[in-house]
């Protein structure tokens, strides 16, 4: 667990308590560095965070160019799971790694709540 | 039949989670009690949203009610859950035939025949489709349970035939909400305009270059298999990205009024059209 303000742990708790969530991270959107994490063993946090930040940047630029505004939530779907992300106004990405059958709506809500805590 | 309907209704009342709604709904449909059949199917579908037979039943009832667009969606959904679902393949063949796309109708019937080689109805419909018939095909397709066909008529945009010259022709938003890119962000088909009507195709394509590879790397790193889609909510609209092939990327953009689930279905359908188009080599 990365050393981080106590509120961050609480924010991550909101997400990881959802059934089917394998881990959660707070990532600096600018440089892809992990700010805080609660991940199951085997998940390569730093590598995933770097790629998530890069994806977030491309997506934000594309969405702004398309005129739909900055992203509020995004969801990368895969055969055996998903990556769910909420960017905060302060430049942090709240990230969850989840099982394929996770309740996406619930994770989204908790990510948004966590994003409010992180700011 | 009325006795069976009564019996099944009673069984369903005793056990609302039972699958007897499938038989009951079908009997009611066959009897022409479409509103009651509709209620039974919808209630069953709410309890069993992942059951392809439930989507198939609901689609048949919708088709009988001439709600072809939603019928298309339901059969499409059944196929997403069970790609070899014979009922859904026959249903989509019926709809494609109805709009005059005999080629697509035949393709779906061929898939149905592969899944159910002994189904005489499929073989008969396929033989007629290959022969290019219309009225007779209608009679064969009536084994689907919908009304006999006469002349093709225009129906839901999503179910209209694809023109080979335009990858998204006939799909909802084909002119300004769908974009197909290659791995390096070059536009292969479609176009995109921002809310003010400005063409933003090239700019968006440039930003999306490399997204497919990064998405693939991310899910690989996480051991999640292949990536299948990327859905994003924006302040003013939603986007959905999908990989129709490993080296292409499809973008669908809609305003916020379109729910994310609906957007995923639109994207799925567009990805199918794009894959077909890419495989046919129409872009070269």
Interface residues (C-beta under 8 A of the other chain):
Chain A: X42 X43 X44 X47 X48 X51 X52 X54 X55 X58 X59 X61 X62 X63 X65 X66 X67 X68 X69 X70 X71 X72 X73 X74 X75 X76 X77 X78 X79 X80 X81 X82 X83 X97
Chain B: X192 X193 X194 X195 X196 X198 X200 X203 X204 X207 X208 X210 X211 X214 X215 X217 X218 X219 X221 X222 X223 X224 X225 X226 X227 X228 X229 X230 X231 X232 X233 X234 X235 X236 X237 X238 X239 X251 X253 X255
